[in-house]
Amino acid sequence: MSPRMLARIAWRNLWRNRRRTALTLSSIAFGLFLAVLMTAMQDRNWADMIDLAARLGGGHVTIQNAKFLDAPTLAKTVHGTKAVARSARAQPEVTRVVTRIVGQTLLSTATNSQGAGFVAIDPEQEDSTTLAIANAFTGGSMFPTTEDGGIVLGARLAENLGVTLGKKVVYNMTDKNGDIISGLARVSGIVRTGAPGVDGALCLLPLGTMRRALGYDADEATQVAVFIDDQRKSDDVAARIGATLDSATVALPWHEIQPELAGFIALKVGGANFMKILIAVLIAAGIFNTLFVSVTERMREFGIMLAIGYSPGDLYALVMFESLWLGLVGLVVGAAVIIGPYLYLAHTGVDMSAMVGQGGTEVAGVAVSPIFKVGIFPVNAVVIALAALAATLAAGIYPAWKAGRVAPVETIRLV
């Protein structure tokens, strides 16, 4: 029997018991809905969180002194930052490259003092695509030039120091030679990101001003932040950039710079993957039950088919075609069920502000968006579809094998 004819017979067999087929298709569609929704939640939220972490930290790939990660001090610097930046920009995935100085400082006012992290930037090269807090101002603005005398404070940090816009703040830190230096800056802006760790312990300073204060050369900094079009490529990009650097400098992907965030995401992804495997097993068990019952009910029919010239291989292929049709139709039904809720959650989302609260929430220093949205990577959608089809085919193997082993003489006698 030709495969085309067997496929047509299998299609007709599928609808001989419409209720059972409908229930099976419903289980496949429900499983696809859960798998796609869970994956889309991960893909969108973790990608957004990683991108936000990159724009709060050192980019998707951070170029820095090889010893800086283990013992971060302002004495461990990168020389020749312009050449390093040019090398990074040569990679096709790279969208932006900016130079920064990062470190710790003690901020003081007439009423209070507090330690904080600082990031020295060039405001003419930075925007919201490289610096997340660039669009989080609640008052004032960014200092206009890299040689300015301004400072931008997190909202909670400003409250703790008791300062407002236009007030002066003294900063103290250790320069590259180990000497304690101090400077005076005027508050030019206040930002609120929703991440307590950022709002309460981060300030921005002008890059040129800090280079002079710390004794750096004009082509020296603590890091070069590299931003790419897809965070999943960070390992590959870091490896290629690293191959162009000298032994004193390294290029590290975001997950090595922020291991706490990477560990949190890995834990969540692992849990979600376990749930998806469990869902797949349960759905495959349901499909197996449907096909097995169908084969058991048709044993006499299979015996007659063998008696009139069908081969055991034909019966095996027939049941496998039924399984294949179940999988393909299930994918179509699942797509129809998924598309509406997916588009709504992808474009509009669900506002979770009431649950998050006014203070906001964060993970490893990264603010969590109160608007819940989804977005699945195309490759993951294809993997889910292929996995569902494979599970359906796998569920039909034993029933198909059983159908092919029917004994015609014995089964024809069945009533």
C-alpha positions as CSV (number, residue, x, y, z in Angstrom):
1,M,0.0,0.0,0.0
2,S,1.4,3.4,-1.0
3,P,2.1,5.9,1.8
4,R,-0.3,8.4,0.3
5,M,-3.2,6.0,0.4
6,L,-2.3,5.0,4.0
7,A,-2.2,8.7,5.0
8,R,-5.7,9.1,3.5
9,I,-7.1,6.1,5.4
10,A,-5.4,7.3,8.6
11,W,-7.1,10.7,8.2
12,R,-10.5,9.1,7.9
13,N,-9.9,6.7,10.8
14,L,-9.0,9.7,13.0
15,W,-12.5,11.1,12.7
16,R,-14.4,7.9,13.2
17,N,-14.6,8.7,16.9
18,R,-14.9,12.5,16.8
19,R,-15.3,13.0,20.5
20,R,-12.1,11.0,21.4
21,T,-10.1,12.9,18.7
22,A,-11.4,16.2,19.9
23,L,-10.4,15.5,23.5
24,T,-6.9,14.4,22.3
25,L,-6.5,17.6,20.2
26,S,-7.7,19.6,23.2
27,S,-5.0,18.1,25.4
28,I,-2.3,18.8,22.8
29,A,-3.5,22.4,22.3
30,F,-3.6,22.9,26.1
31,G,-0.1,21.5,26.5
32,L,1.2,23.8,23.7
33,F,-0.5,26.8,25.3
34,L,1.3,26.1,28.6
35,A,4.7,25.4,26.9
36,V,4.6,28.5,24.7
37,L,3.4,30.8,27.5
38,M,6.0,29.6,30.0
39,T,8.8,29.9,27.4
40,A,7.6,33.3,26.2
41,M,7.6,34.5,29.8
42,Q,11.2,33.4,30.2
43,D,12.4,34.7,26.9
44,R,10.9,38.2,27.2
45,N,11.4,38.7,30.9
46,W,14.9,37.3,31.2
47,A,16.1,39.0,28.0
48,D,14.7,42.3,29.3
49,M,16.3,41.8,32.7
50,I,19.7,41.0,31.1
51,D,19.5,44.0,28.8
52,L,18.6,46.2,31.8
53,A,21.4,44.8,33.8
54,A,23.8,45.5,30.9
55,R,22.6,49.1,30.8
56,L,23.0,49.4,34.5
57,G,26.4,47.7,34.6
58,G,29.2,47.1,32.1
59,G,27.3,46.1,29.0
60,H,26.6,42.7,27.5
61,V,30.4,42.3,27.3
62,T,32.8,44.1,29.6
63,I,36.4,44.8,28.7
64,Q,38.5,45.4,31.8
65,N,41.8,44.7,33.5
66,A,42.3,41.0,34.0
67,K,42.6,41.4,37.7
68,F,39.7,43.8,38.2
69,L,37.0,41.2,38.7
70,D,38.8,39.5,41.6
71,A,40.0,42.7,43.3
72,P,38.2,45.8,41.9
73,T,40.2,48.9,42.6
74,L,40.7,52.1,40.6
75,A,44.4,51.1,40.1
76,K,43.5,48.3,37.8
77,T,42.8,50.0,34.5
78,V,42.5,49.5,30.8
79,H,45.0,51.5,28.7
80,G,44.4,52.5,25.0
81,T,40.6,52.5,25.4
82,K,40.2,54.1,22.0
83,A,41.9,51.2,20.2
84,V,40.1,48.7,22.3
85,A,36.8,50.3,21.4
86,R,37.6,50.3,17.7
87,S,38.4,46.6,18.0
88,A,35.1,45.9,19.7
89,R,33.1,47.9,17.1
90,A,34.6,45.7,14.4
91,Q,32.4,42.8,15.5
92,P,29.1,42.6,13.5
93,E,26.9,42.0,16.5
94,V,28.1,45.1,18.4
95,T,25.7,48.1,18.4
96,R,27.4,50.5,20.9
97,V,30.7,50.8,22.7
98,V,31.3,53.3,25.6
99,T,34.1,53.9,28.0
100,R,33.6,54.3,31.7
101,I,35.2,54.5,35.1
102,V,33.5,52.5,37.9
103,G,34.4,52.3,41.5
104,Q,33.4,53.2,45.1
105,T,33.3,56.6,46.7
106,L,32.3,58.2,50.0
107,L,29.8,61.0,49.5
108,S,29.5,63.7,52.2
109,T,27.3,66.7,52.9
110,A,27.0,69.0,55.8
111,T,24.5,66.7,57.5
112,N,25.4,63.1,56.4
113,S,27.9,60.8,54.7
114,Q,27.3,57.6,52.8
115,G,29.3,55.1,50.7
116,A,28.1,54.6,47.1
117,G,29.2,53.2,43.8
118,F,29.9,55.6,41.0
119,V,30.0,55.4,37.3
120,A,31.9,58.1,35.4
121,I,30.5,58.6,31.9
122,D,30.7,60.8,28.9
123,P,27.2,62.2,28.6
124,E,27.7,63.0,24.9
125,Q,28.2,59.3,24.1
126,E,25.6,57.8,26.5
127,D,21.8,57.6,26.2
128,S,19.0,55.2,27.3
129,T,20.3,52.4,25.0
130,T,23.6,52.2,27.0
131,L,22.6,53.7,30.4
132,A,19.2,52.7,31.8
133,I,18.9,55.6,34.2
134,A,19.3,58.1,31.4
135,N,15.5,58.2,31.2
136,A,14.7,57.8,34.9
137,F,15.2,61.5,36.0
138,T,12.6,62.7,38.5
139,G,14.3,66.1,38.7
140,G,17.1,68.0,37.0
141,S,19.1,66.5,34.1
142,M,22.4,64.9,33.1
143,F,25.5,67.1,33.4
144,P,26.1,68.4,29.9
145,T,29.8,67.7,29.3
146,T,32.4,65.2,30.3
147,E,34.4,68.0,31.9
148,D,31.5,69.2,34.0
149,G,31.4,69.6,37.8
150,G,28.0,68.0,38.3
151,I,26.8,64.7,39.9
152,V,23.6,62.7,39.4
153,L,22.3,60.9,42.5
154,G,19.8,58.1,43.0
155,A,16.6,59.3,44.7
156,R,17.1,57.4,47.9
157,L,20.8,58.3,48.1
158,A,19.9,62.0,47.7
159,E,17.3,61.6,50.6
160,N,19.9,59.9,52.8
161,L,22.4,62.6,52.1
162,G,19.8,65.3,52.7
163,V,20.5,67.1,49.4
164,T,18.3,68.5,46.6
165,L,19.0,69.9,43.1
166,G,21.8,72.5,43.0
167,K,23.3,71.5,46.4
168,K,27.0,70.5,46.7
169,V,28.3,67.1,47.5
170,V,31.9,66.2,48.5
171,Y,33.2,62.8,47.1
172,N,36.3,61.0,48.5
173,M,38.0,58.0,46.9
174,T,41.4,56.4,46.4
175,D,43.2,57.2,43.1
176,K,45.3,54.9,41.0
177,N,48.4,55.6,43.1
178,G,46.6,54.7,46.4
179,D,46.3,58.3,47.6
180,I,43.0,59.6,49.0
181,I,41.6,62.4,46.8
182,S,38.4,64.5,47.2
183,G,36.3,66.7,44.9
184,L,33.3,68.9,45.0
185,A,30.3,68.4,42.7
186,R,26.9,70.1,42.4
187,V,23.8,67.9,42.1
188,S,22.5,68.3,38.6
189,G,20.0,65.5,38.5
190,I,18.1,62.9,40.6
191,V,17.0,59.5,39.2
192,R,14.6,56.8,40.4
193,T,14.8,53.4,38.7
194,G,12.6,51.4,41.0
195,A,15.5,49.2,42.1
196,P,16.3,50.0,45.7
197,G,19.9,49.0,45.4
198,V,20.4,51.4,42.5
199,D,18.4,54.3,43.8
200,G,20.1,54.1,47.2
201,A,23.7,53.5,46.3
202,L,24.6,54.8,42.8
203,C,25.8,58.1,41.4
204,L,27.1,59.4,38.1
205,L,30.1,61.6,37.6
206,P,31.7,63.2,34.5
207,L,34.4,61.0,32.8
208,G,36.8,63.7,32.0
209,T,36.6,65.3,35.5
210,M,37.2,61.9,37.1
211,R,40.2,61.1,34.9
212,R,41.9,64.3,36.1
213,A,41.0,63.6,39.7
214,L,42.2,60.0,39.6
215,G,45.4,60.7,37.7
216,Y,44.3,58.7,34.6
217,D,45.7,59.3,31.1
218,A,43.3,60.6,28.4
219,D,43.0,57.1,27.0
220,E,42.6,55.2,30.3
221,A,39.6,53.9,32.1
222,T,38.5,50.9,34.2
223,Q,36.1,49.4,31.6
224,V,34.9,49.5,28.1
225,A,31.2,48.5,27.9
226,V,30.1,46.7,24.8
227,F,26.4,46.3,23.8
228,I,25.2,43.8,21.3
229,D,22.0,43.1,19.4
230,D,21.2,39.8,21.1
231,Q,22.4,38.9,24.6
232,R,22.5,35.2,23.7
233,K,25.6,36.0,21.6
234,S,27.6,37.5,24.5
235,D,29.9,34.5,25.0
236,D,30.8,34.3,21.3
237,V,31.4,38.0,21.0
238,A,33.4,38.1,24.2
239,A,35.7,35.3,23.0
240,R,36.3,37.1,19.6
241,I,37.0,40.4,21.3
242,G,39.2,38.8,23.9
243,A,41.4,37.3,21.1
244,T,42.3,40.8,20.0
245,L,43.4,42.0,23.5
246,D,46.7,41.8,25.3
247,S,47.2,39.5,28.3
248,A,46.5,42.3,30.8
249,T,43.0,42.9,29.5
250,V,40.0,40.5,29.3
251,A,36.5,40.6,27.7
252,L,33.9,39.0,29.9
253,P,30.3,38.2,29.1
254,W,27.5,39.6,31.3
255,H,27.0,36.4,33.3
256,E,30.6,36.5,34.6
257,I,30.3,40.1,35.6
258,Q,26.9,39.5,37.3
259,P,26.9,35.9,38.6
260,E,24.1,36.5,41.0
261,L,21.7,37.5,38.2
262,A,22.9,34.6,36.0
263,G,22.4,32.1,38.8
264,F,18.9,33.4,39.5
265,I,17.9,33.1,35.9
266,A,19.5,29.6,35.5
267,L,17.5,28.4,38.5
268,K,14.2,29.8,37.1
269,V,14.9,28.4,33.7
270,G,15.8,25.0,35.1
271,G,12.5,24.9,37.0
272,A,10.4,25.9,34.0
273,N,12.1,23.3,31.8
274,F,11.3,20.6,34.3
275,M,7.6,21.7,34.2
276,K,7.6,21.7,30.4
277,I,9.0,18.1,30.4
278,L,6.4,17.0,32.9
279,I,3.6,18.6,30.7
280,A,5.0,16.8,27.6
281,V,5.0,13.4,29.4
282,L,1.5,13.9,30.6
283,I,0.3,14.9,27.1
284,A,2.1,12.0,25.5
285,A,0.5,9.6,28.0
286,G,-2.9,10.9,27.0
287,I,-2.2,10.5,23.3
288,F,-0.8,7.0,23.9
289,N,-4.0,6.0,25.7
290,T,-6.1,7.3,22.9
291,L,-4.2,5.4,20.2
292,F,-3.9,2.3,22.3
293,V,-7.6,2.1,23.0
294,S,-8.3,2.8,19.3
295,V,-6.0,-0.1,18.2
296,T,-7.5,-2.4,20.8
297,E,-11.1,-1.7,19.5
298,R,-10.1,-2.4,15.9
299,M,-8.2,-5.7,16.3
300,R,-10.8,-7.6,14.2
301,E,-10.6,-4.9,11.6
302,F,-6.8,-5.2,11.4
303,G,-7.1,-9.0,11.1
304,I,-9.4,-8.6,8.1
305,M,-7.0,-6.1,6.6
306,L,-4.1,-8.6,6.9
307,A,-6.3,-11.3,5.4
308,I,-7.1,-9.3,2.3
309,G,-3.5,-8.4,1.6
310,Y,-2.3,-5.6,3.9
311,S,1.2,-6.3,5.4
312,P,2.1,-5.9,9.1
313,G,4.3,-2.9,7.9
314,D,1.2,-1.3,6.4
315,L,-0.7,-1.5,9.6
316,Y,2.2,-0.1,11.6
317,A,2.5,2.8,9.1
318,L,-1.3,3.3,9.3
319,V,-1.3,3.8,13.0
320,M,1.8,6.0,12.8
321,F,0.1,8.1,10.2
322,E,-2.8,8.5,12.6
323,S,-0.4,9.7,15.3
324,L,1.2,12.1,12.8
325,W,-2.2,13.6,11.8
326,L,-3.0,14.0,15.5
327,G,0.3,15.9,16.0
328,L,-0.1,18.1,13.0
329,V,-3.8,19.0,13.6
330,G,-2.9,19.5,17.3
331,L,-0.3,22.1,16.3
332,V,-2.8,24.0,14.2
333,V,-5.5,23.9,16.9
334,G,-2.8,24.9,19.5
335,A,-1.7,27.9,17.3
336,A,-5.3,29.0,17.0
337,V,-5.7,28.9,20.8
338,I,-2.4,30.6,21.6
339,I,-2.4,33.5,19.1
340,G,-5.0,35.7,20.8
341,P,-3.7,35.6,24.4
342,Y,-0.1,35.7,23.2
343,L,-0.6,38.9,21.1
344,Y,-2.4,40.6,24.0
345,L,0.3,39.7,26.5
346,A,3.1,40.6,24.1
347,H,1.7,44.1,23.2
348,T,-0.4,45.1,26.2
349,G,0.7,42.9,29.1
350,V,-0.7,42.8,32.6
351,D,0.0,45.6,35.1
352,M,1.4,44.0,38.3
353,S,2.1,47.3,40.0
354,A,-0.4,46.6,42.8
355,M,1.5,43.5,43.7
356,V,5.0,45.0,43.3
357,G,4.2,48.1,45.4
358,Q,5.4,51.7,45.1
359,G,8.9,50.8,46.3
360,G,9.5,48.5,43.4
361,T,11.4,45.2,43.5
362,E,14.7,44.0,42.2
363,V,16.7,40.9,41.5
364,A,20.5,41.1,41.9
365,G,20.3,44.9,41.7
366,V,18.1,44.9,38.6
367,A,14.6,46.3,38.8
368,V,11.8,44.0,37.8
369,S,9.2,45.6,35.5
370,P,5.7,45.8,37.0
371,I,4.2,45.3,33.5
372,F,4.1,41.6,32.7
373,K,4.7,40.9,29.0
374,V,5.7,37.9,26.9
375,G,7.8,37.3,23.8
376,I,9.2,34.1,22.5
377,F,12.4,33.6,20.5
378,P,11.5,32.1,17.0
379,V,13.9,29.2,17.5
380,N,12.2,28.2,20.8
381,A,8.8,28.3,19.1
382,V,10.1,25.8,16.5
383,V,11.7,23.6,19.2
384,I,8.3,23.5,21.0
385,A,6.4,22.6,17.8
386,L,9.0,19.8,16.9
387,A,9.0,18.5,20.5
388,A,5.2,18.3,20.5
389,L,5.2,16.4,17.2
390,A,7.9,14.1,18.3
391,A,6.0,13.3,21.5
392,T,2.9,12.5,19.5
393,L,4.8,10.2,17.2
394,A,6.6,8.5,20.1
395,A,3.2,7.9,21.8
396,G,2.1,6.0,18.7
397,I,5.0,3.6,18.4
398,Y,3.7,0.9,20.7
399,P,0.1,0.9,19.5
400,A,1.4,0.8,15.9
401,W,3.7,-2.1,16.8
402,K,0.8,-3.9,18.4
403,A,-1.4,-3.4,15.3
404,G,1.3,-4.9,13.1
405,R,1.5,-8.1,15.2
406,V,-2.2,-8.9,14.9
407,A,-2.9,-12.6,14.1
408,P,-5.6,-12.7,11.4
409,V,-7.1,-16.1,12.2
410,E,-7.6,-15.3,15.9
411,T,-8.7,-11.7,15.6
412,I,-11.3,-12.3,12.8
413,R,-13.2,-14.6,15.2
414,L,-13.6,-11.6,17.6
415,V,-17.1,-10.2,17.8
